[in-house]
Amino acid sequence: MLDAYGPFTLTVDELIAEGDRVYARWTQNGRHIGQVERHPPTGAQVTAMTSAVYRVEDGLIVEYWIQIDRQGITAQLQQAVTGH
């Protein structure tokens, strides 16, 4: 993340725990300073929306499932290159 987006902010938008599962949704904001997939650095501001479900056992994360809005990131990078 640091290589691609430099120092970024991360805001936890939602956090829910029930039983052995914890759901988290967060927003990350950074600047496109490194290669991301096939996109060379543009310097553009990029926002990523991400969520995860963690399974916790004895106070440790033992499994997790993460969803990243990669299509949204790609659209932002394409817009930074084309200006549309």
N, CA, C and O atoms as a CHARMM CRD file, in Angstrom:
* protein
*
  336
    1    1 MET  N      0.82500  -1.19600   0.00000 PROA 1      0.00000
    2    1 MET  CA     0.00000   0.00000   0.00000 PROA 1      0.00000
    3    1 MET  C      0.86700   1.25800   0.00000 PROA 1      0.00000
    4    1 MET  O      0.60200   2.19500  -0.75200 PROA 1      0.00000
    5    2 LEU  N      1.88900   1.27800   0.83100 PROA 2      0.00000
    6    2 LEU  CA     2.73000   2.47500   0.89200 PROA 2      0.00000
    7    2 LEU  C      3.46200   2.71300  -0.42200 PROA 2      0.00000
    8    2 LEU  O      3.60400   3.86000  -0.84700 PROA 2      0.00000
    9    3 ASP  N      3.92900   1.64600  -1.07400 PROA 3      0.00000
   10    3 ASP  CA     4.62100   1.80400  -2.35100 PROA 3      0.00000
   11    3 ASP  C      3.68700   2.33500  -3.43000 PROA 3      0.00000
   12    3 ASP  O      4.10700   3.11700  -4.28300 PROA 3      0.00000
   13    4 ALA  N      2.43600   1.92300  -3.40100 PROA 4      0.00000
   14    4 ALA  CA     1.47900   2.32100  -4.43600 PROA 4      0.00000
   15    4 ALA  C      0.82200   3.66300  -4.14300 PROA 4      0.00000
   16    4 ALA  O      0.61300   4.46300  -5.05600 PROA 4      0.00000
   17    5 TYR  N      0.49100   3.92100  -2.85700 PROA 5      0.00000
   18    5 TYR  CA    -0.32500   5.08500  -2.51300 PROA 5      0.00000
   19    5 TYR  C      0.32200   6.02700  -1.50400 PROA 5      0.00000
   20    5 TYR  O     -0.30500   7.00100  -1.08700 PROA 5      0.00000
   21    6 GLY  N      1.55600   5.75900  -1.10600 PROA 6      0.00000
   22    6 GLY  CA     2.23000   6.62800  -0.14600 PROA 6      0.00000
   23    6 GLY  C      1.52300   6.61200   1.19900 PROA 6      0.00000
   24    6 GLY  O      0.70400   5.73200   1.46500 PROA 6      0.00000
   25    7 PRO  N      1.83700   7.57900   2.04300 PROA 7      0.00000
   26    7 PRO  CA     1.12300   7.65300   3.32400 PROA 7      0.00000
   27    7 PRO  C     -0.36600   7.86000   3.03900 PROA 7      0.00000
   28    7 PRO  O     -0.73800   8.78600   2.31800 PROA 7      0.00000
   29    8 PHE  N     -1.20400   7.01200   3.59600 PROA 8      0.00000
   30    8 PHE  CA    -2.63500   7.08100   3.31000 PROA 8      0.00000
   31    8 PHE  C     -3.40300   7.17300   4.62000 PROA 8      0.00000
   32    8 PHE  O     -2.89000   6.84600   5.69000 PROA 8      0.00000
   33    9 THR  N     -4.64400   7.62600   4.50600 PROA 9      0.00000
   34    9 THR  CA    -5.52000   7.63100   5.67700 PROA 9      0.00000
   35    9 THR  C     -6.44700   6.43500   5.57400 PROA 9      0.00000
   36    9 THR  O     -6.80000   6.00300   4.47700 PROA 9      0.00000
   37   10 LEU  N     -6.83400   5.90900   6.70800 PROA 10     0.00000
   38   10 LEU  CA    -7.76000   4.78800   6.77600 PROA 10     0.00000
   39   10 LEU  C     -8.81800   5.15300   7.80600 PROA 10     0.00000
   40   10 LEU  O     -8.50800   5.43800   8.96300 PROA 10     0.00000
   41   11 THR  N    -10.06700   5.14000   7.36700 PROA 11     0.00000
   42   11 THR  CA   -11.18000   5.46100   8.25500 PROA 11     0.00000
   43   11 THR  C    -12.08000   4.23600   8.37100 PROA 11     0.00000
   44   11 THR  O    -12.57000   3.72900   7.36300 PROA 11     0.00000
   45   12 VAL  N    -12.30000   3.75700   9.59600 PROA 12     0.00000
   46   12 VAL  CA   -13.21400   2.64400   9.81600 PROA 12     0.00000
   47   12 VAL  C    -14.62300   3.21700   9.76800 PROA 12     0.00000
   48   12 VAL  O    -14.99600   4.05000  10.59500 PROA 12     0.00000
   49   13 ASP  N    -15.39900   2.76300   8.79400 PROA 13     0.00000
   50   13 ASP  CA   -16.75100   3.26400   8.59300 PROA 13     0.00000
   51   13 ASP  C    -17.79100   2.45400   9.36400 PROA 13     0.00000
   52   13 ASP  O    -18.83800   2.97500   9.74800 PROA 13     0.00000
   53   14 GLU  N    -17.48900   1.17100   9.58400 PROA 14     0.00000
   54   14 GLU  CA   -18.43900   0.30700  10.27600 PROA 14     0.00000
   55   14 GLU  C    -17.67000  -0.84600  10.90700 PROA 14     0.00000
   56   14 GLU  O    -16.73800  -1.38200  10.30800 PROA 14     0.00000
   57   15 LEU  N    -18.06600  -1.22300  12.11900 PROA 15     0.00000
   58   15 LEU  CA   -17.43700  -2.33700  12.82400 PROA 15     0.00000
   59   15 LEU  C    -18.51600  -3.04400  13.62600 PROA 15     0.00000
   60   15 LEU  O    -19.12900  -2.45200  14.51500 PROA 15     0.00000
   61   16 ILE  N    -18.74900  -4.32000  13.31000 PROA 16     0.00000
   62   16 ILE  CA   -19.80300  -5.10000  13.95900 PROA 16     0.00000
   63   16 ILE  C    -19.20100  -6.42900  14.40400 PROA 16     0.00000
   64   16 ILE  O    -18.49800  -7.08800  13.63700 PROA 16     0.00000
   65   17 ALA  N    -19.47800  -6.81900  15.64200 PROA 17     0.00000
   66   17 ALA  CA   -19.00700  -8.10800  16.15100 PROA 17     0.00000
   67   17 ALA  C    -20.19100  -8.91500  16.66300 PROA 17     0.00000
   68   17 ALA  O    -21.06900  -8.39400  17.35000 PROA 17     0.00000
   69   18 GLU  N    -20.19600 -10.19200  16.31500 PROA 18     0.00000
   70   18 GLU  CA   -21.23200 -11.09600  16.79500 PROA 18     0.00000
   71   18 GLU  C    -20.62600 -12.50100  16.86800 PROA 18     0.00000
   72   18 GLU  O    -20.14200 -13.02700  15.86500 PROA 18     0.00000
   73   19 GLY  N    -20.65700 -13.09600  18.04200 PROA 19     0.00000
   74   19 GLY  CA   -20.07000 -14.42400  18.21600 PROA 19     0.00000
   75   19 GLY  C    -18.58900 -14.38800  17.89800 PROA 19     0.00000
   76   19 GLY  O    -17.85000 -13.57000  18.44600 PROA 19     0.00000
   77   20 ASP  N    -18.15100 -15.27900  17.00700 PROA 20     0.00000
   78   20 ASP  CA   -16.73500 -15.33400  16.65400 PROA 20     0.00000
   79   20 ASP  C    -16.41700 -14.57700  15.36900 PROA 20     0.00000
   80   20 ASP  O    -15.32400 -14.71700  14.82100 PROA 20     0.00000
   81   21 ARG  N    -17.38300 -13.76300  14.87600 PROA 21     0.00000
   82   21 ARG  CA   -17.19400 -13.02100  13.62400 PROA 21     0.00000
   83   21 ARG  C    -17.15600 -11.52300  13.89400 PROA 21     0.00000
   84   21 ARG  O    -17.90800 -10.99800  14.71500 PROA 21     0.00000
   85   22 VAL  N    -16.26100 -10.85400  13.17900 PROA 22     0.00000
   86   22 VAL  CA   -16.17500  -9.39700  13.22100 PROA 22     0.00000
   87   22 VAL  C    -16.21400  -8.89800  11.78200 PROA 22     0.00000
   88   22 VAL  O    -15.45500  -9.36900  10.93500 PROA 22     0.00000
   89   23 TYR  N    -17.09000  -7.95700  11.51200 PROA 23     0.00000
   90   23 TYR  CA   -17.21100  -7.33600  10.19300 PROA 23     0.00000
   91   23 TYR  C    -16.65600  -5.92800  10.28800 PROA 23     0.00000
   92   23 TYR  O    -16.99900  -5.18100  11.20400 PROA 23     0.00000
   93   24 ALA  N    -15.79900  -5.56400   9.34500 PROA 24     0.00000
   94   24 ALA  CA   -15.25100  -4.20800   9.30200 PROA 24     0.00000
   95   24 ALA  C    -15.36700  -3.68200   7.87500 PROA 24     0.00000
   96   24 ALA  O    -15.12800  -4.41000   6.91200 PROA 24     0.00000
   97   25 ARG  N    -15.73700  -2.41400   7.75300 PROA 25     0.00000
   98   25 ARG  CA   -15.77000  -1.72800   6.45500 PROA 25     0.00000
   99   25 ARG  C    -14.98500  -0.44700   6.62400 PROA 25     0.00000
  100   25 ARG  O    -15.19400   0.29400   7.58400 PROA 25     0.00000
  101   26 TRP  N    -14.07200  -0.18000   5.68300 PROA 26     0.00000
  102   26 TRP  CA   -13.24500   1.01300   5.82000 PROA 26     0.00000
  103   26 TRP  C    -12.98100   1.67100   4.47800 PROA 26     0.00000
  104   26 TRP  O    -13.15200   1.06700   3.41900 PROA 26     0.00000
  105   27 THR  N    -12.55800   2.92900   4.55200 PROA 27     0.00000
  106   27 THR  CA   -12.20900   3.73300   3.38700 PROA 27     0.00000
  107   27 THR  C    -10.75500   4.14200   3.52700 PROA 27     0.00000
  108   27 THR  O    -10.32900   4.61000   4.58200 PROA 27     0.00000
  109   28 GLN  N     -9.99400   3.96100   2.44900 PROA 28     0.00000
  110   28 GLN  CA    -8.60300   4.39000   2.42300 PROA 28     0.00000
  111   28 GLN  C     -8.45200   5.47600   1.36600 PROA 28     0.00000
  112   28 GLN  O     -8.98700   5.35600   0.26400 PROA 28     0.00000
  113   29 ASN  N     -7.72500   6.53300   1.70400 PROA 29     0.00000
  114   29 ASN  CA    -7.43600   7.61900   0.76600 PROA 29     0.00000
  115   29 ASN  C     -5.93300   7.79800   0.67800 PROA 29     0.00000
  116   29 ASN  O     -5.24800   7.91400   1.69400 PROA 29     0.00000
  117   30 GLY  N     -5.43000   7.82000  -0.54300 PROA 30     0.00000
  118   30 GLY  CA    -4.00000   8.02100  -0.76000 PROA 30     0.00000
  119   30 GLY  C     -3.76800   8.67200  -2.10000 PROA 30     0.00000
  120   30 GLY  O     -4.71400   9.04800  -2.79100 PROA 30     0.00000
  121   31 ARG  N     -2.51400   8.80500  -2.46500 PROA 31     0.00000
  122   31 ARG  CA    -2.13500   9.40000  -3.74400 PROA 31     0.00000
  123   31 ARG  C     -1.41700   8.33400  -4.56500 PROA 31     0.00000
  124   31 ARG  O     -0.55000   7.63300  -4.04300 PROA 31     0.00000
  125   32 HSD  N     -1.75900   8.20700  -5.81600 PROA 32     0.00000
  126   32 HSD  CA    -1.20700   7.17300  -6.70400 PROA 32     0.00000
  127   32 HSD  C      0.24100   7.52300  -7.06600 PROA 32     0.00000
  128   32 HSD  O      0.49500   8.25900  -8.01900 PROA 32     0.00000
  129   33 ILE  N      1.18300   6.98200  -6.28700 PROA 33     0.00000
  130   33 ILE  CA     2.60500   7.32000  -6.48400 PROA 33     0.00000
  131   33 ILE  C      3.43000   6.15900  -7.02600 PROA 33     0.00000
  132   33 ILE  O      4.59400   6.34900  -7.37900 PROA 33     0.00000
  133   34 GLY  N      2.85600   4.96700  -7.09900 PROA 34     0.00000
  134   34 GLY  CA     3.58600   3.79300  -7.58400 PROA 34     0.00000
  135   34 GLY  C      2.74500   2.98400  -8.54500 PROA 34     0.00000
  136   34 GLY  O      1.53700   3.19300  -8.65500 PROA 34     0.00000
  137   35 GLN  N      3.38600   2.05900  -9.24200 PROA 35     0.00000
  138   35 GLN  CA     2.69900   1.19300 -10.19600 PROA 35     0.00000
  139   35 GLN  C      1.57300   0.42000  -9.50200 PROA 35     0.00000
  140   35 GLN  O      1.79700  -0.20500  -8.46500 PROA 35     0.00000
  141   36 VAL  N      0.37300   0.46200 -10.06600 PROA 36     0.00000
  142   36 VAL  CA    -0.76900  -0.31000  -9.58400 PROA 36     0.00000
  143   36 VAL  C     -1.29700  -1.08200 -10.78200 PROA 36     0.00000
  144   36 VAL  O     -1.77500  -0.50300 -11.75800 PROA 36     0.00000
  145   37 GLU  N     -1.19900  -2.41700 -10.68400 PROA 37     0.00000
  146   37 GLU  CA    -1.53500  -3.28300 -11.80800 PROA 37     0.00000
  147   37 GLU  C     -0.75000  -2.79200 -13.01900 PROA 37     0.00000
  148   37 GLU  O      0.48000  -2.82600 -12.98300 PROA 37     0.00000
  149   38 ARG  N     -1.39200  -2.34300 -14.07900 PROA 38     0.00000
  150   38 ARG  CA    -0.66100  -1.86600 -15.26600 PROA 38     0.00000
  151   38 ARG  C     -0.64000  -0.34700 -15.35400 PROA 38     0.00000
  152   38 ARG  O     -0.29300   0.20200 -16.39900 PROA 38     0.00000
  153   39 HSD  N     -1.00500   0.34100 -14.27600 PROA 39     0.00000
  154   39 HSD  CA    -1.11600   1.79500 -14.31800 PROA 39     0.00000
  155   39 HSD  C      0.12100   2.45600 -13.71000 PROA 39     0.00000
  156   39 HSD  O      0.39400   2.28600 -12.52200 PROA 39     0.00000
  157   40 PRO  N      0.87000   3.20900 -14.51900 PROA 40     0.00000
  158   40 PRO  CA     2.01100   3.93500 -13.96300 PROA 40     0.00000
  159   40 PRO  C      1.50900   5.04800 -13.04000 PROA 40     0.00000
  160   40 PRO  O      0.35000   5.44900 -13.14300 PROA 40     0.00000
  161   41 PRO  N      2.35100   5.55000 -12.15200 PROA 41     0.00000
  162   41 PRO  CA     1.92900   6.59000 -11.20100 PROA 41     0.00000
  163   41 PRO  C      1.35300   7.81800 -11.90500 PROA 41     0.00000
  164   41 PRO  O      1.89100   8.28400 -12.90900 PROA 41     0.00000
  165   42 THR  N      0.24100   8.33600 -11.35500 PROA 42     0.00000
  166   42 THR  CA    -0.39900   9.53400 -11.91000 PROA 42     0.00000
  167   42 THR  C     -0.36200  10.70600 -10.93200 PROA 42     0.00000
  168   42 THR  O     -0.55000  11.85500 -11.33100 PROA 42     0.00000
  169   43 GLY  N     -0.11900  10.41900  -9.65300 PROA 43     0.00000
  170   43 GLY  CA    -0.18000  11.46500  -8.63300 PROA 43     0.00000
  171   43 GLY  C     -1.59900  11.78100  -8.19500 PROA 43     0.00000
  172   43 GLY  O     -1.80300  12.63500  -7.33200 PROA 43     0.00000
  173   44 ALA  N     -2.58800  11.10100  -8.78000 PROA 44     0.00000
  174   44 ALA  CA    -3.98700  11.38600  -8.47400 PROA 44     0.00000
  175   44 ALA  C     -4.38000  10.85200  -7.10000 PROA 44     0.00000
  176   44 ALA  O     -3.82900   9.86600  -6.61200 PROA 44     0.00000
  177   45 GLN  N     -5.34700  11.53300  -6.49300 PROA 45     0.00000
  178   45 GLN  CA    -5.94900  11.06400  -5.24300 PROA 45     0.00000
  179   45 GLN  C     -6.78800   9.82800  -5.56400 PROA 45     0.00000
  180   45 GLN  O     -7.54700   9.83400  -6.53400 PROA 45     0.00000
  181   46 VAL  N     -6.66200   8.75700  -4.75500 PROA 46     0.00000
  182   46 VAL  CA    -7.40500   7.51600  -4.98100 PROA 46     0.00000
  183   46 VAL  C     -8.09100   7.12100  -3.67700 PROA 46     0.00000
  184   46 VAL  O     -7.49000   7.16500  -2.60400 PROA 46     0.00000
  185   47 THR  N     -9.35800   6.73600  -3.79200 PROA 47     0.00000
  186   47 THR  CA   -10.12800   6.26300  -2.64400 PROA 47     0.00000
  187   47 THR  C    -10.48100   4.79900  -2.87300 PROA 47     0.00000
  188   47 THR  O    -10.99400   4.43400  -3.93000 PROA 47     0.00000
  189   48 ALA  N    -10.20400   3.96700  -1.87800 PROA 48     0.00000
  190   48 ALA  CA   -10.51500   2.53600  -1.95400 PROA 48     0.00000
  191   48 ALA  C    -11.50300   2.18600  -0.85400 PROA 48     0.00000
  192   48 ALA  O    -11.31600   2.54800   0.30700 PROA 48     0.00000
  193   49 MET  N    -12.55700   1.47300  -1.23900 PROA 49     0.00000
  194   49 MET  CA   -13.55000   0.97600  -0.28100 PROA 49     0.00000
  195   49 MET  C    -13.26800  -0.50500  -0.07500 PROA 49     0.00000
  196   49 MET  O    -13.12300  -1.25500  -1.04000 PROA 49     0.00000
  197   50 THR  N    -13.19000  -0.92300   1.18000 PROA 50     0.00000
  198   50 THR  CA   -12.83900  -2.30200   1.49500 PROA 50     0.00000
  199   50 THR  C    -13.67900  -2.78300   2.66600 PROA 50     0.00000
  200   50 THR  O    -14.05800  -2.00100   3.53800 PROA 50     0.00000
  201   51 SER  N    -13.96600  -4.08400   2.67300 PROA 51     0.00000
  202   51 SER  CA   -14.64200  -4.67300   3.82800 PROA 51     0.00000
  203   51 SER  C    -14.04200  -6.05000   4.07900 PROA 51     0.00000
  204   51 SER  O    -13.46700  -6.67000   3.18400 PROA 51     0.00000
  205   52 ALA  N    -14.18900  -6.51200   5.30800 PROA 52     0.00000
  206   52 ALA  CA   -13.65200  -7.81800   5.67300 PROA 52     0.00000
  207   52 ALA  C    -14.49800  -8.43500   6.76400 PROA 52     0.00000
  208   52 ALA  O    -15.10800  -7.73900   7.57600 PROA 52     0.00000
  209   53 VAL  N    -14.52300  -9.75800   6.76600 PROA 53     0.00000
  210   53 VAL  CA   -15.10300 -10.52700   7.86100 PROA 53     0.00000
  211   53 VAL  C    -13.96300 -11.34400   8.44800 PROA 53     0.00000
  212   53 VAL  O    -13.25500 -12.05200   7.73200 PROA 53     0.00000
  213   54 TYR  N    -13.79900 -11.23700   9.74600 PROA 54     0.00000
  214   54 TYR  CA   -12.74400 -11.96000  10.45200 PROA 54     0.00000
  215   54 TYR  C    -13.39300 -12.99000  11.37200 PROA 54     0.00000
  216   54 TYR  O    -14.41300 -12.71400  12.00300 PROA 54     0.00000
  217   55 ARG  N    -12.79100 -14.18200  11.44500 PROA 55     0.00000
  218   55 ARG  CA   -13.20800 -15.16200  12.44400 PROA 55     0.00000
  219   55 ARG  C    -12.14100 -15.17300  13.52100 PROA 55     0.00000
  220   55 ARG  O    -10.96000 -15.39000  13.24700 PROA 55     0.00000
  221   56 VAL  N    -12.57200 -14.93800  14.74300 PROA 56     0.00000
  222   56 VAL  CA   -11.66100 -14.78600  15.87500 PROA 56     0.00000
  223   56 VAL  C    -11.79300 -15.98800  16.80000 PROA 56     0.00000
  224   56 VAL  O    -12.89800 -16.42900  17.11300 PROA 56     0.00000
  225   57 GLU  N    -10.65700 -16.50400  17.22900 PROA 57     0.00000
  226   57 GLU  CA   -10.61100 -17.63400  18.15300 PROA 57     0.00000
  227   57 GLU  C     -9.52600 -17.35900  19.18400 PROA 57     0.00000
  228   57 GLU  O     -8.37700 -17.10800  18.82000 PROA 57     0.00000
  229   58 ASP  N     -9.87400 -17.40400  20.45700 PROA 58     0.00000
  230   58 ASP  CA    -8.92500 -17.13200  21.54600 PROA 58     0.00000
  231   58 ASP  C     -8.21000 -15.79000  21.36800 PROA 58     0.00000
  232   58 ASP  O     -7.01900 -15.66700  21.65000 PROA 58     0.00000
  233   59 GLY  N     -8.95500 -14.79300  20.89700 PROA 59     0.00000
  234   59 GLY  CA    -8.40500 -13.45300  20.74300 PROA 59     0.00000
  235   59 GLY  C     -7.52400 -13.25600  19.51800 PROA 59     0.00000
  236   59 GLY  O     -6.91100 -12.19900  19.36700 PROA 59     0.00000
  237   60 LEU  N     -7.44800 -14.25700  18.63500 PROA 60     0.00000
  238   60 LEU  CA    -6.62600 -14.16400  17.42500 PROA 60     0.00000
  239   60 LEU  C     -7.48200 -14.33000  16.18400 PROA 60     0.00000
  240   60 LEU  O     -8.46100 -15.07600  16.19400 PROA 60     0.00000
  241   61 ILE  N     -7.11600 -13.63700  15.11600 PROA 61     0.00000
  242   61 ILE  CA    -7.78900 -13.82000  13.82700 PROA 61     0.00000
  243   61 ILE  C     -7.28500 -15.12500  13.23600 PROA 61     0.00000
  244   61 ILE  O     -6.09000 -15.28100  12.98800 PROA 61     0.00000
  245   62 VAL  N     -8.20600 -16.07200  13.00900 PROA 62     0.00000
  246   62 VAL  CA    -7.81700 -17.37400  12.46500 PROA 62     0.00000
  247   62 VAL  C     -8.25700 -17.56100  11.01200 PROA 62     0.00000
  248   62 VAL  O     -7.73600 -18.43100  10.31400 PROA 62     0.00000
  249   63 GLU  N     -9.20100 -16.75800  10.55900 PROA 63     0.00000
  250   63 GLU  CA    -9.64400 -16.75300   9.16300 PROA 63     0.00000
  251   63 GLU  C    -10.12600 -15.36000   8.83000 PROA 63     0.00000
  252   63 GLU  O    -10.57400 -14.61600   9.70300 PROA 63     0.00000
  253   64 TYR  N    -10.03100 -15.01100   7.54600 PROA 64     0.00000
  254   64 TYR  CA   -10.61100 -13.73500   7.13100 PROA 64     0.00000
  255   64 TYR  C    -10.95500 -13.77600   5.65200 PROA 64     0.00000
  256   64 TYR  O    -10.35900 -14.52400   4.87600 PROA 64     0.00000
  257   65 TRP  N    -11.93400 -12.95000   5.27800 PROA 65     0.00000
  258   65 TRP  CA   -12.39900 -12.80100   3.90700 PROA 65     0.00000
  259   65 TRP  C    -12.45000 -11.30700   3.63500 PROA 65     0.00000
  260   65 TRP  O    -13.14400 -10.57200   4.33800 PROA 65     0.00000
  261   66 ILE  N    -11.72700 -10.85200   2.62700 PROA 66     0.00000
  262   66 ILE  CA   -11.63900  -9.42100   2.32100 PROA 66     0.00000
  263   66 ILE  C    -12.21900  -9.14800   0.93800 PROA 66     0.00000
  264   66 ILE  O    -12.00200  -9.91000  -0.00300 PROA 66     0.00000
  265   67 GLN  N    -12.96000  -8.04800   0.83200 PROA 67     0.00000
  266   67 GLN  CA   -13.49700  -7.58300  -0.44000 PROA 67     0.00000
  267   67 GLN  C    -12.96500  -6.17900  -0.68900 PROA 67     0.00000
  268   67 GLN  O    -13.14900  -5.27900   0.13100 PROA 67     0.00000
  269   68 ILE  N    -12.30600  -6.00000  -1.82300 PROA 68     0.00000
  270   68 ILE  CA   -11.75700  -4.70000  -2.21400 PROA 68     0.00000
  271   68 ILE  C    -12.43900  -4.26900  -3.50600 PROA 68     0.00000
  272   68 ILE  O    -12.60800  -5.07800  -4.41900 PROA 68     0.00000
  273   69 ASP  N    -12.82600  -3.01700  -3.58700 PROA 69     0.00000
  274   69 ASP  CA   -13.46700  -2.49400  -4.79100 PROA 69     0.00000
  275   69 ASP  C    -12.39500  -2.21100  -5.84800 PROA 69     0.00000
  276   69 ASP  O    -12.07200  -1.05500  -6.12000 PROA 69     0.00000
  277   70 ARG  N    -11.85500  -3.26500  -6.43200 PROA 70     0.00000
  278   70 ARG  CA   -10.78800  -3.11200  -7.43600 PROA 70     0.00000
  279   70 ARG  C    -11.29300  -2.41400  -8.70000 PROA 70     0.00000
  280   70 ARG  O    -10.55300  -1.65900  -9.33000 PROA 70     0.00000
  281   71 GLN  N    -12.54700  -2.66300  -9.06900 PROA 71     0.00000
  282   71 GLN  CA   -13.10000  -2.00000 -10.25100 PROA 71     0.00000
  283   71 GLN  C    -13.17600  -0.48500 -10.02900 PROA 71     0.00000
  284   71 GLN  O    -12.91600   0.29700 -10.94300 PROA 71     0.00000
  285   72 GLY  N    -13.53400  -0.08500  -8.80700 PROA 72     0.00000
  286   72 GLY  CA   -13.57600   1.34300  -8.49300 PROA 72     0.00000
  287   72 GLY  C    -12.19500   1.97300  -8.53000 PROA 72     0.00000
  288   72 GLY  O    -12.03500   3.09500  -9.01200 PROA 72     0.00000
  289   73 ILE  N    -11.19300   1.26000  -8.02400 PROA 73     0.00000
  290   73 ILE  CA    -9.81400   1.76400  -8.06600 PROA 73     0.00000
  291   73 ILE  C     -9.36300   1.89800  -9.51700 PROA 73     0.00000
  292   73 ILE  O     -8.79400   2.92100  -9.89900 PROA 73     0.00000
  293   74 THR  N     -9.61400   0.86700 -10.32900 PROA 74     0.00000
  294   74 THR  CA    -9.21800   0.89600 -11.73900 PROA 74     0.00000
  295   74 THR  C     -9.88400   2.06000 -12.45900 PROA 74     0.00000
  296   74 THR  O     -9.23800   2.74300 -13.25400 PROA 74     0.00000
  297   75 ALA  N    -11.16000   2.29500 -12.19500 PROA 75     0.00000
  298   75 ALA  CA   -11.86800   3.41400 -12.83500 PROA 75     0.00000
  299   75 ALA  C    -11.23300   4.75500 -12.45700 PROA 75     0.00000
  300   75 ALA  O    -11.09600   5.63800 -13.30300 PROA 75     0.00000
  301   76 GLN  N    -10.84900   4.90600 -11.19600 PROA 76     0.00000
  302   76 GLN  CA   -10.21000   6.15200 -10.76400 PROA 76     0.00000
  303   76 GLN  C     -8.86300   6.34600 -11.45600 PROA 76     0.00000
  304   76 GLN  O     -8.52900   7.46100 -11.85700 PROA 76     0.00000
  305   77 LEU  N     -8.08900   5.27400 -11.59700 PROA 77     0.00000
  306   77 LEU  CA    -6.77900   5.36800 -12.24700 PROA 77     0.00000
  307   77 LEU  C     -6.93400   5.67100 -13.73400 PROA 77     0.00000
  308   77 LEU  O     -6.17400   6.46500 -14.28800 PROA 77     0.00000
  309   78 GLN  N     -7.91700   5.04200 -14.38300 PROA 78     0.00000
  310   78 GLN  CA    -8.16300   5.32400 -15.80000 PROA 78     0.00000
  311   78 GLN  C     -8.59500   6.77000 -15.99700 PROA 78     0.00000
  312   78 GLN  O     -8.18600   7.42300 -16.95700 PROA 78     0.00000
  313   79 GLN  N     -9.42600   7.26900 -15.08000 PROA 79     0.00000
  314   79 GLN  CA    -9.87900   8.66200 -15.17500 PROA 79     0.00000
  315   79 GLN  C     -8.69900   9.61300 -14.99500 PROA 79     0.00000
  316   79 GLN  O     -8.62800  10.64600 -15.66100 PROA 79     0.00000
  317   80 ALA  N     -7.77800   9.27200 -14.10400 PROA 80     0.00000
  318   80 ALA  CA    -6.60500  10.12700 -13.87800 PROA 80     0.00000
  319   80 ALA  C     -5.75000  10.22200 -15.13900 PROA 80     0.00000
  320   80 ALA  O     -5.15500  11.26500 -15.40900 PROA 80     0.00000
  321   81 VAL  N     -5.68800   9.13900 -15.91000 PROA 81     0.00000
  322   81 VAL  CA    -4.88000   9.12200 -17.12800 PROA 81     0.00000
  323   81 VAL  C     -5.59100   9.85100 -18.26800 PROA 81     0.00000
  324   81 VAL  O     -4.97500  10.63300 -18.99100 PROA 81     0.00000
  325   82 THR  N     -6.90500   9.58700 -18.42400 PROA 82     0.00000
  326   82 THR  CA    -7.63300  10.14200 -19.57400 PROA 82     0.00000
  327   82 THR  C     -8.29000  11.49300 -19.27700 PROA 82     0.00000
  328   82 THR  O     -8.59300  12.25100 -20.19900 PROA 82     0.00000
  329   83 GLY  N     -8.50900  11.79400 -18.00400 PROA 83     0.00000
  330   83 GLY  CA    -9.19100  13.03100 -17.65800 PROA 83     0.00000
  331   83 GLY  C    -10.69300  12.95100 -17.75800 PROA 83     0.00000
  332   83 GLY  O    -11.36600  13.97400 -17.62900 PROA 83     0.00000
  333   84 HSD  N    -11.25300  11.75600 -17.98700 PROA 84     0.00000
  334   84 HSD  CA   -12.72100  11.58400 -18.04900 PROA 84     0.00000
  335   84 HSD  C    -13.14600  10.65100 -16.95900 PROA 84     0.00000
  336   84 HSD  O    -14.33500  10.36200 -16.82300 PROA 84     0.00000
